């Protein structure tokens, strides 16, 4: 069964050894310790898979605790109804959160579009004419 060093995993996944140690501190990874005083971390294939799933979860926007729950579910028997119901619940919550974020982004983009249009109109002189007529009305 293959094993990996922290440096090998960091290079493979394009992250730092510090990031890997961070995931260890949060209980997402649990490497074996070897060498004098157990100073060297050794990652079996199982831990490599956990790291891969952790990074995938981060890309999808899950929190570390959600990732841990999902990984723990991944390693337990997959045919239990409570586990599947819990997994569906986590996925639905995440979907709802992403949908709200999408709505917020669409509103923000619409506001940006309106500001850009206004700026372009001002740059094209349309705003100067409107500003000048307002000034004349005030003077009258």
C-alpha atoms as a printed R data frame, in Angstrom:
    type eleno elety resid chain resno       x      y       z
1   ATOM     1    CA   UNK     A     1   0.000  0.000   0.000
2   ATOM     2    CA   UNK     A     2   1.573  3.333  -1.050
3   ATOM     3    CA   UNK     A     3   2.414  6.040   1.442
4   ATOM     4    CA   UNK     A     4   3.205  9.704   0.924
5   ATOM     5    CA   UNK     A     5   5.205 12.382   2.682
6   ATOM     6    CA   UNK     A     6   3.762 15.774   3.488
7   ATOM     7    CA   UNK     A     7   5.977 17.302   0.793
8   ATOM     8    CA   UNK     A     8   4.784 14.851  -1.833
9   ATOM     9    CA   UNK     A     9   1.124 15.590  -1.066
10  ATOM    10    CA   UNK     A    10   1.728 19.326  -0.984
11  ATOM    11    CA   UNK     A    11   3.380 19.193  -4.396
12  ATOM    12    CA   UNK     A    12   0.751 16.883  -5.890
13  ATOM    13    CA   UNK     A    13  -2.173 19.068  -4.808
14  ATOM    14    CA   UNK     A    14  -0.460 22.441  -5.202
15  ATOM    15    CA   UNK     A    15  -0.784 23.449  -1.558
16  ATOM    16    CA   UNK     A    16   1.679 24.099   1.240
17  ATOM    17    CA   UNK     A    17   2.705 21.653   3.962
18  ATOM    18    CA   UNK     A    18   1.341 24.250   6.369
19  ATOM    19    CA   UNK     A    19  -2.131 23.871   4.799
20  ATOM    20    CA   UNK     A    20  -1.919 20.111   5.284
21  ATOM    21    CA   UNK     A    21  -0.950 20.567   8.940
22  ATOM    22    CA   UNK     A    22  -3.910 22.973   9.282
23  ATOM    23    CA   UNK     A    23  -6.264 20.251   8.037
24  ATOM    24    CA   UNK     A    24  -4.668 17.835  10.515
25  ATOM    25    CA   UNK     A    25  -5.295 20.304  13.345
26  ATOM    26    CA   UNK     A    26  -8.979 20.360  12.377
27  ATOM    27    CA   UNK     A    27  -9.254 16.563  12.383
28  ATOM    28    CA   UNK     A    28  -9.590 16.147   8.635
29  ATOM    29    CA   UNK     A    29  -6.326 14.202   8.315
30  ATOM    30    CA   UNK     A    30  -4.599 11.809  10.673
31  ATOM    31    CA   UNK     A    31  -1.197 10.720   9.357
32  ATOM    32    CA   UNK     A    32   0.888  7.968  10.868
33  ATOM    33    CA   UNK     A    33   4.055  8.998  12.669
34  ATOM    34    CA   UNK     A    34   7.361  7.307  12.027
35  ATOM    35    CA   UNK     A    35  11.033  7.903  12.733
36  ATOM    36    CA   UNK     A    36  12.767  9.070  15.866
37  ATOM    37    CA   UNK     A    37  10.139 10.377  18.258
38  ATOM    38    CA   UNK     A    38   7.421 10.083  15.600
39  ATOM    39    CA   UNK     A    39   8.556 13.278  13.911
40  ATOM    40    CA   UNK     A    40   7.932 12.181  10.326
41  ATOM    41    CA   UNK     A    41   4.394 12.218   8.984
42  ATOM    42    CA   UNK     A    42   3.457  9.353   6.702
43  ATOM    43    CA   UNK     A    43   0.201  9.508   4.791
44  ATOM    44    CA   UNK     A    44  -1.367  6.253   3.619
45  ATOM    45    CA   UNK     A    45  -3.652  6.209   0.572
46  ATOM    46    CA   UNK     A    46  -6.682  6.739   2.848
47  ATOM    47    CA   UNK     A    47  -5.287 10.074   4.067
48  ATOM    48    CA   UNK     A    48  -4.471 11.127   0.511
49  ATOM    49    CA   UNK     A    49  -8.112 10.485  -0.400
50  ATOM    50    CA   UNK     A    50  -9.278 12.480   2.634
51  ATOM    51    CA   UNK     A    51  -7.065 15.386   1.542
52  ATOM    52    CA   UNK     A    52  -8.444 15.198  -1.981
53  ATOM    53    CA   UNK     A    53 -12.020 15.260  -0.665
54  ATOM    54    CA   UNK     A    54 -11.153 18.131   1.685
55  ATOM    55    CA   UNK     A    55  -9.806 20.230  -1.158
56  ATOM    56    CA   UNK     A    56 -12.834 19.404  -3.297
57  ATOM    57    CA   UNK     A    57 -15.124 20.464  -0.452
58  ATOM    58    CA   UNK     A    58 -13.223 23.758  -0.071
59  ATOM    59    CA   UNK     A    59 -13.589 24.441  -3.812
60  ATOM    60    CA   UNK     A    60 -17.328 23.866  -3.463
61  ATOM    61    CA   UNK     A    61 -17.515 26.295  -0.545
62  ATOM    62    CA   UNK     A    62 -18.152 23.905   2.328
63  ATOM    63    CA   UNK     A    63 -16.942 24.796   5.819
64  ATOM    64    CA   UNK     A    64 -14.298 22.621   7.456
65  ATOM    65    CA   UNK     A    65 -16.876 21.093   9.811
66  ATOM    66    CA   UNK     A    66 -19.175 20.279   6.873
67  ATOM    67    CA   UNK     A    67 -16.242 18.730   5.031
68  ATOM    68    CA   UNK     A    68 -15.342 16.631   8.068
69  ATOM    69    CA   UNK     A    69 -18.922 15.406   8.387
70  ATOM    70    CA   UNK     A    70 -19.058 14.543   4.687
71  ATOM    71    CA   UNK     A    71 -15.719 12.738   4.755
72  ATOM    72    CA   UNK     A    72 -16.727 10.794   7.848
73  ATOM    73    CA   UNK     A    73 -19.966  9.820   6.087
74  ATOM    74    CA   UNK     A    74 -17.960  8.825   3.013
75  ATOM    75    CA   UNK     A    75 -15.960  6.351   5.107
76  ATOM    76    CA   UNK     A    76 -18.935  4.789   6.871
77  ATOM    77    CA   UNK     A    77 -21.341  2.271   5.323
78  ATOM    78    CA   UNK     A    78 -23.132  4.041   2.491
79  ATOM    79    CA   UNK     A    79 -26.455  2.254   2.607
80  ATOM    80    CA   UNK     A    80 -27.841  3.508   5.900
81  ATOM    81    CA   UNK     A    81 -30.955  5.630   5.574
82  ATOM    82    CA   UNK     A    82 -30.076  8.095   8.378
83  ATOM    83    CA   UNK     A    83 -26.668  8.735   6.807
84  ATOM    84    CA   UNK     A    84 -28.184  9.346   3.377
85  ATOM    85    CA   UNK     A    85 -30.874 11.629   4.839
86  ATOM    86    CA   UNK     A    86 -28.207 13.632   6.680
87  ATOM    87    CA   UNK     A    87 -26.108 13.882   3.536
88  ATOM    88    CA   UNK     A    88 -29.121 15.102   1.539
89  ATOM    89    CA   UNK     A    89 -29.785 17.690   4.237
90  ATOM    90    CA   UNK     A    90 -26.224 19.007   4.081
91  ATOM    91    CA   UNK     A    91 -26.367 19.178   0.298
92  ATOM    92    CA   UNK     A    92 -29.719 21.034   0.371
93  ATOM    93    CA   UNK     A    93 -28.425 23.571   2.893
94  ATOM    94    CA   UNK     A    94 -25.381 24.184   0.741
95  ATOM    95    CA   UNK     A    95 -27.519 24.500  -2.394
96  ATOM    96    CA   UNK     A    96 -29.778 27.040  -0.639
97  ATOM    97    CA   UNK     A    97 -26.748 29.057   0.462
98  ATOM    98    CA   UNK     A    98 -25.311 29.066  -3.066
99  ATOM    99    CA   UNK     A    99 -28.677 30.096  -4.544
100 ATOM   100    CA   UNK     A   100 -28.839 33.067  -2.140
101 ATOM   101    CA   UNK     A   101 -25.289 34.010  -3.094
102 ATOM   102    CA   UNK     A   102 -26.202 33.791  -6.781
103 ATOM   103    CA   UNK     A   103 -29.184 36.103  -6.243
104 ATOM   104    CA   UNK     A   104 -26.951 38.571  -4.393
105 ATOM   105    CA   UNK     A   105 -24.385 38.434  -7.193
106 ATOM   106    CA   UNK     A   106 -27.041 39.008  -9.857
107 ATOM   107    CA   UNK     A   107 -28.367 42.057  -7.981
108 ATOM   108    CA   UNK     A   108 -24.849 43.427  -7.547
109 ATOM   109    CA   UNK     A   109 -24.047 42.877 -11.223
110 ATOM   110    CA   UNK     A   110 -27.261 44.675 -12.215
111 ATOM   111    CA   UNK     A   111 -26.243 47.638 -10.049
112 ATOM   112    CA   UNK     A   112 -22.799 47.656 -11.648
113 ATOM   113    CA   UNK     A   113 -24.410 47.599 -15.102
114 ATOM   114    CA   UNK     A   114 -26.552 50.625 -14.183
115 ATOM   115    CA   UNK     A   115 -23.535 52.555 -12.862
116 ATOM   116    CA   UNK     A   116 -21.491 51.710 -15.956
117 ATOM   117    CA   UNK     A   117 -24.328 52.877 -18.204
118 ATOM   118    CA   UNK     A   118 -24.619 56.127 -16.252
119 ATOM   119    CA   UNK     A   119 -20.852 56.726 -16.455
120 ATOM   120    CA   UNK     A   120 -20.807 56.068 -20.201
121 ATOM   121    CA   UNK     A   121 -23.702 58.468 -20.704
122 ATOM   122    CA   UNK     A   122 -21.853 61.155 -18.765
123 ATOM   123    CA   UNK     A   123 -18.678 60.525 -20.759
124 ATOM   124    CA   UNK     A   124 -20.609 60.802 -24.038
125 ATOM   125    CA   UNK     A   125 -21.866 64.247 -23.058
126 ATOM   126    CA   UNK     A   126 -25.425 63.210 -22.333
127 ATOM   127    CA   UNK     A   127 -24.987 64.055 -18.673
128 ATOM   128    CA   UNK     A   128 -23.476 67.485 -19.389
129 ATOM   129    CA   UNK     A   129 -26.618 68.538 -21.264
130 ATOM   130    CA   UNK     A   130 -28.838 67.299 -18.463
131 ATOM   131    CA   UNK     A   131 -26.648 69.017 -15.875
132 ATOM   132    CA   UNK     A   132 -26.678 72.292 -17.831
133 ATOM   133    CA   UNK     A   133 -30.478 72.331 -18.130
134 ATOM   134    CA   UNK     A   134 -30.797 71.735 -14.396
135 ATOM   135    CA   UNK     A   135 -28.485 74.691 -13.756
136 ATOM   136    CA   UNK     A   136 -30.576 76.937 -16.042
137 ATOM   137    CA   UNK     A   137 -33.781 75.909 -14.287
138 ATOM   138    CA   UNK     A   138 -32.303 76.789 -10.894
139 ATOM   139    CA   UNK     A   139 -31.196 80.209 -12.134
140 ATOM   140    CA   UNK     A   140 -34.666 81.003 -13.517
